[in-house]
Amino acid sequence: MAGLATSLGAGAATNSLAQMPDIDTLFLFGSNPNEGHPIISLYLKEAIANGARLIVGDPRKTWMAKRADVWLNLKPGSNIAMLNGIINVILENGWENKAFIASRTEGFDELRAKVKEYDLDRVERLTGVGRDRIIEAARLYSQADKAMIVYGLGVTEHRTGTENAMAIANLALVCGQIGRPATGIMALRGQNNVQGASDLGPLPATLPGYQSVADAALRGKFEKAWGVKIQDKPGLKSVEMLDECRRGNFKGIFILGEDPAHTDADAKHVQEALAAVDFLVVQDLFHTETTRFADVILPGASFAEKDGTFTNGERRIQRVRRAVTPVPGMAEWEVICRISTLMGYPMAYNHPSEIMDEIAGLVPIYGGISYDRLEEKGIQWPCPTKDHPGTTTLYTDLFSRPGGLATFMPLDHQGSGEVPDEQYPYVLITGRIREHYNNGSMTRRSAGIAEVVPEELAEINPADAAALQINDGDWMRVSSRRGELKVRAKVSDRSQAGNVFMTFHHQDTLTNILTSGFRDPITGTPEYKSCAVRIEALG
């Protein structure tokens, strides 16, 4: 979100899912939608069936990579070098959209000077991708009439994640592939309501609707509505809260529907923080790794027990209607209101629709949203007024930055925080598989799913497996500087030599014990997609 907001003005997908079948060229970068976003993959498969050319940037030979016109099999952590190299090829050949650059952007000369440093020899060395593939990817994307970039957590879950997103925006802007249907940038979010959650205030430097806490006028608006004084300084990111728990400076945390002891990187560090905090409340559906540290556990409500809205990855606000009465007796919003009231700040809403009305009154991009408008069909923000139809395509005229221009961001390759060496010669990449979801607290309780994928497997290239004398199904030890795990091998050419892939779905194999503490300095997002490990055969 931070990267796209800096470059374009809003941290959200620019276009709609319904436009995907009309794409001429799809650039899929750092995403495996066939497994991580299977519904979105149906739209993408329709585009491919309609004749769209496919470029895939991914270290793994995913389902999409196998079918790509160009597979950019880059080394983990080399995203910026790859994108700079592609842009440089486009500019050297005069394939850029000169009219779009001149009329709708700023900072182009600085970008041109920076990408000149990324000639094909250097990019090939940094990324491991052959120059012919880089040139062909540049040609296909720049020459397309309607090209869309779809990216996922393989872009953002690096220590340069924010800059990676900016580099993607650079490419779209150079070619003018934005502001029209079936173009733009679709950032695939990690879970179903990440966009909606981000929109409504949990970020430490913004009030709901991405309104800065540093702006006195904006603070005043919320202070008047809420009857409280709001600090003018940003709060802490979630990972920073845990750091302060370890230092003894952060005394209490309420965790709702999250399992950081399982899913956060450098899990031992997280577990030490949760053990150190004075008072921990966890509200969830099931027991998790995190509930083991809780002083109080409150029962959560499932989607089927909720009344409210989700905002999906295309900015579409959708009604959710409960099918059953909440099993705990209260919905989560009622629990929060009750706790707030007991702590001295009365909250008294009769229905979630009243909360949405308050949102509409305070958040301009949600200004025209109400439950009666959402009864039959979702609406994409921005929707500023009651008679506004919503926005299917962003930036058709102006970018939502000062002056209405998008900005190019000159960026340099930094690489991963932790790289292979003699002691830890392999790179661990983490991700998801279709059968399980996130920490697996729900999917592992499904007998059918558990029968299909009952345990964690470490995907290893056949050449590496042979060198280590590891056969498919053998036990092996995967170690990093932070811990070690015993896991069965899955020998497959989906992982390139030198890489090993694991998910984080299984509670008895906490993969995130291995992942590093390197983070994006802007957002705090951990570097899940690259850490150095050692592999040993156990037979």
N, C-alpha and C positions, 0 to 999 in steps of 0.2 A: 504494500500500500504506500509506504513512504517513498519508494522510488518513482512510481507512476505519478504520485501527487506532485513531486518536485518537478518532473519533466513536463507533465501535461496539465496538472491542476487538480485532478481527482484520483484517489487511489482505488480504482475499481475498473472492471471490464468496460471497454468502450462500446461494445456491440452486443447483439442478442444471439441466443442459441438458435433461434428460428432462421437466422441468416446463414448459418454454417453450411447448409447443403449447396448454397450458391457460390462458395469459395472457388476460385480458380487455382490458387496455390496455398497450401497449408504448411506453415512452418511450426512444427511441434518441438518445443525446446524444454528439456528437463521435466518431462511429464510422461507418464505411462497410463493414459486414460482407460485403456482396455481393462486395467485392473484397479486403478485408483479412482477413476471417475467413469464407471461403465455406462451410465446413461448418456453422458456427454459424448462418449466414444461412438454411440449410435448415430449422433448427428455428424460426427467426423467421418464415419464409415460411409454415410450417405453421400457426403461430398466427394469422397474418393471414388465411390461407385459412379458418381456423375462425371468423373474424369478429372478431378482436381489432382494436381501434381503434389507430391508429398516430400517435404524435407524434415528429417528427424535429427535433432541434436541430443544425443544420449550416450553415456558410456556403455549401457547395456543394450543387447540386441533384443529389444522388446518386440511384441507383436507388430506394432507400427513400424519399428525400425526394419524388420524383415521385409516389409512391403514398401519401403520408401524408395523414391526415385534417387534420393541422395541421403545416405546415412553418415552424419558427422559424428564419428565415434570418438569424441574428445575425452581427454583425461579429466578426471574430477578436479574441479577448481580452476579450469581454464576457460570459463564462459566468456569473460571479458575479452581475452585474447582472440577467441573465435569470432565474436561479434565485431570487434575492431577490424579483424582481417577481412571479413565479408564486406563491411562498409568501405574499406580501402579499395577492394577490387571493384566495387560499384563505382566509386568516384574516379578511379583510374580509367575506367572504360566509358565514363560519361553516361552511366545508366541512372543517375539520380534524377529526381523530379525537381528540376530547377525552379519552376514556377511556384510550386508548393513551398519550397525552402525559402524563396525570396519573400513571399507574401504572408506566410503563417508561422515562421520560426525566427529565433534569434540564437546567436552563438555558433553559427555554422563554421566560420573561419577557424575558430579554436578547435572544433571537432576535426576539421579537415587536417589541421596541423598535427593533431594527436594521432589519428589513425594512419598517417603516413609512416609513423614509426613501426607499424605492424605489417611489414612486407610478408610475402608468402613464405619465404625461408624461415623467418622468425615465428610466424604463426604455426607453421608445420611442426617446428621444434617444440613450441610450448604446448600445443594441443594434441600432437600425435596424429593429426588428420592430414591425409594427402592433399596436396594443393589442387589437384583436379576436382576433388569433391568440394573444396571451398569455393572455387571459381564457379562450378555448376550451381551450387546453392545460391550464390550471389546473383547469377544470371536468372535463375528461375524466379526468385522472389522479386527482383527489381523489374523484370519484364512482365510480370503478371498484371492483369487488369484489376483483379480483386484478390488480394492476399491477406491472410489473417495469421498472426502469431498467437499460438496457444502455448502458455507455459505453466509450469507447476512448481512443486516444492523442490525439484532438482535445480531450479534457478535461485530460489529464495533461501533455502536452508544451507547457506554457506556464510562464511564470515564477511563476504562481499555481496550478500544477498540483495541489499538495497541498490548497490551499484550495478549488479547484474540486471535488475529490472530497468534501471536507467539506460543501460546499454541496449536493451531490447527496444525501448522507446526511441533511442537514437536511430536504430535501423528502420523502424516504421516511418519516422519523420523524414529520413533521407529519401525514401522512396514515395512519400506522400500516400502511404497505405493506411490512412486513418481519416475519420470524419465522413466515411461513406458506408453504406450497407455492405456486409460481407467482407469488410476489411478490419483494421484495428488490432487491438490486443485483448485477448481473453486470458485473464489470470485465474487459473483454477485454484479455488480456495481449499484449505485442508479438510474442512468439515462443512456441514450443511448450512450453518447460520453464521459462519465467520464474518461474512460481509455485514450482516445485520448487527452482530455484536460490535464490530468495529465502528459502525455508523453511529452508535448510540452511547458513546462516552467512556469506555474503559481505558482508552489510551491515556497515558499519564500526562500528556501535554495539551490535551484537547477536551473540551466539553462536547456533549452530543452534537452530531453534525459537523465534526472536525472544526469546531469554533475554538480558537486559541484561548487558553487561560491567561495568556499574557495581555490580551486585549481588554482594557478596562470597560469599554462599552458592552462587549459581549458578556463579560462577567456580571455587569450590572443587570443585564436582562435576566440572567438566571438567578441572581440574588433576589431580585424582585419577585420572581415566580416561586422560588423555593423558600424565601424568608430566612436565608442563612448567608454568612459571609464566605466567599470562595477565595482560596489562596491564589496568588498570582504566579506561583512557581509550580513547575511540573512535579508530579509525584514520581513514584518508582515504577519501573517495569517489573513484571512478575519475577524474572530471574534476579533482579536487583533486590527485591524483597527477600528472596531466599538467601542471598549473600548477607544481607543485614541480619537475618535470623542467626546465622552462624556467628556473626560478630556480637550478638546479644543486643542489637539496637532495635530490632523489630519484634514486637511482643505478641501479636496475635494475627491470625489469618483465618478468613472464611473462604473455603474452596468449594465452589459449586460446579458439579459436573466435569471435573478435571482430575487427572491422575498423574501429577508431576513426578511422583516417586517411581512411576513406571515409564512415562513417556518423555520426560525431560532428559536432555543430554547430561552426561556425566552423573549418572543416577546416584552414585554413592555420595557425591557432594550434596545433592538434593535431599537425600534421606537424612544426612547429618543435619541439614538445616531444619527439616521438619521435626527431628528429634529435639532440636535445641529451642524451638519457639515455645514461649510460655503457654500459649493457648491456641489450639487448632480445632476448628469446626470444619467438618466435611459433610456436604450434602450430596448424595448420590443414590443411584438405583441399587447397586450391589456393593459388596465389600471389594476393595481394591488394595493395591499396594499402599496407597495413600491413607486409606482408612485405618491401617495398622498404627498410624502415628496420631490418630485423632483423639482429642479429649472428649468431644461430643460428635456423634454421627446423627445427622438428620436424614430422613428418607426423601429421596428425590422423586420426581414424576416423569414418566415416559412421555414420548410424543403423543400417545393415545390418550393421555390424561391432561393434555394442555389445551387451553384456549389462548390464542394470541396470533403472532405472525412470525414467519421466517423470512429473511431477505437472502435470496440465493446469489450465486456468483455472477449473474447477469444484472444485478441490482433490482431484481423483481421481488416486491413485497407481496407475500402470499398469506392468506388466512390459514390458520391451523385450528381445527375444531375438535374438541375432545370427544372421544367415543365412549369413555367410561369415566365415572367419578374418580378423582385421584385416590388411589389406594391408601395413602397416608392420612387422608381426610382433608388435606390442604394442598393447593397448588403452590408451586415454588414462589410465585409473586406474593401470595398471601403470607407465606413464611417470612419473606424478606420484610414485608410491611409490618408484621407482628413484632419481629426483632427490632426494627427501627423504632417503633412506637415504645417498646419497653426500654430502649436506650435513650428515650427522651425526645425523639423527633417523630411526631405523629404522622403516620401515613394511613389514609383511609380511602381506598378506591373500592368501588362496588363491583367493577368488572374491568378486564383488560382493555376494553374499548376506551375507557376513561384515561388510561395511561397513553394510548395511542393519540387521543385528542390533545393531551399535554405535549406529546412529542411534536405533533403537527404545529402547535403554537410556538414552539421554541426552536425547531430545526427546519430551516428553509427548504432543504431538499425533500423533506417529508411533509411540507406545508399543506399539500392537497390530499393527504391520505386520511381516510377514515374507514371504519369497519364496513359501513354500508357501501362504500365504493369497491371494497375488496370481496364482496359476497360471491361474485361469479368469476372474476378474473383478477390475477395479480397485476400490479402496476410497477413499472420501472422508474426509479428515481433518476434525476430530479423531477419532482412533481410539485411545483411550488404553490399551485392554487387548486381550488375545488373543481374548476372546469378544465384543468390541464390533463391531457391524456396520458402523461408519462413520456419517458424519453427512451426510445429504442436504440438510438445511435448518438453517442456523445461527439461533441466537437465538430458538428457539421458546419459551423460558422466561425466560432471563436473558441479558443481554449480557456479554461477557467483559471487562468493565471493573470497577474497584473498585466494590463495591456492587451490581453487576449491572444498572446503568442506563446507557442510551446518553446521550450529551451533545450538546446543540445547540451549534453554533459560530457566533456572530455574525460576519459577514464583510463586508468592503467591496470594492466594485469598484476595481481598480487599473489595469486595461488592460494592453496589451502594453508590453514594455520599449522597443520601437521602433515609432513610428507614422508614417504617411505625412506628407510635407511637400512643399514645392515642388521640392526637388532629387530626392527619391525618392517619387513620388506614389502608388505601388501597393503592395499587400500581397502578399507571397509566402507561400503556404501549401504545405507539403510533405506528402507521403503516399505511399501505395502503389497499385499497380494489381494486378489479379488475376494477370496473366501472369508477373510477376517477383516475386522474393522478396528483400527486404532489400538487401544490397549486390550481388546478382545474381551472386555468384561461382560459384553452381551453375546458376541458371536461364539465364544468358547463354551457358552452354556447351551448352544444348539447341538443336539446329538448328531444330526445329519452333517453339519459343517465340521464338527470335531472328528467325525469319521473320515471325511475327505482330507482334512489337514489337521492331524492330531498333535503335531509338535513343530518346533522350529527346525528349519533346515538352513544350512549355510551353502549358498550357491557358489561353486568354484569351477574355474575353467579346466577343461580336460588336461591341458599341458601342465598346469600347476599341480593338479591332482596326481598326475603321473610322476612328476618330479618329487612329490612328497610321499609317494606310495600310498595314496588314499584312493579307495574305491567308492563308488556310489553307495551311500547308506552307512559307510564307516563312521565311527566316532572320531572327532578331531577336537583339538583345543584351539580356541581363538583367544589371543591375549593382546591387550593394549597396555599402555602405561598406567591405566587406571584399574584394570581388573582382568579377569579371564572367565571364559564360559566353555562348557563341554556341549557339543552339538553334533548332530549327524550331517554328513556331507551330501550335497546334491550336485553331482558333476554335470555341468551344462555349459554349452558354448554361449549362453545368453550373457554370461560375464566374460569380459576380456581377460587375457592373461595379466596377472598382477592385481586384479580386483577380486574381491569377494563380496557377496550381497547377502544381507540378512534383513528380516522384518523385525518388528518390535511388538508383535501381537501376543506373545505367550508369556504369562506371568512367571512360569518356572524357568524361563530363559530370558533374563532381563538384558536384552541386547544393549540398552543404553548405559549399562555399566561400562561398556567399552568406549562409547563415543566421547568426544573431547569437550573441553570447556571453552573452546574458541567460539566467539559470538560476533554477530554483525554489530559494529559500534553504534549504529544509529538506532536500530530496533531491538537489539538484544537477542535476535533469533540465533539459536545455536547452530553450529556447523554439523548437522546430522549426516550430511552426504559425503563426508570424507574424513577418515582418521586412519592412522597407521597401525597395523596389527601384525602379529606373528601367528603362524599356523603350524600345528604339530599333529602328526598322525597318532591316534590312540588305538586303532585297530577295530 
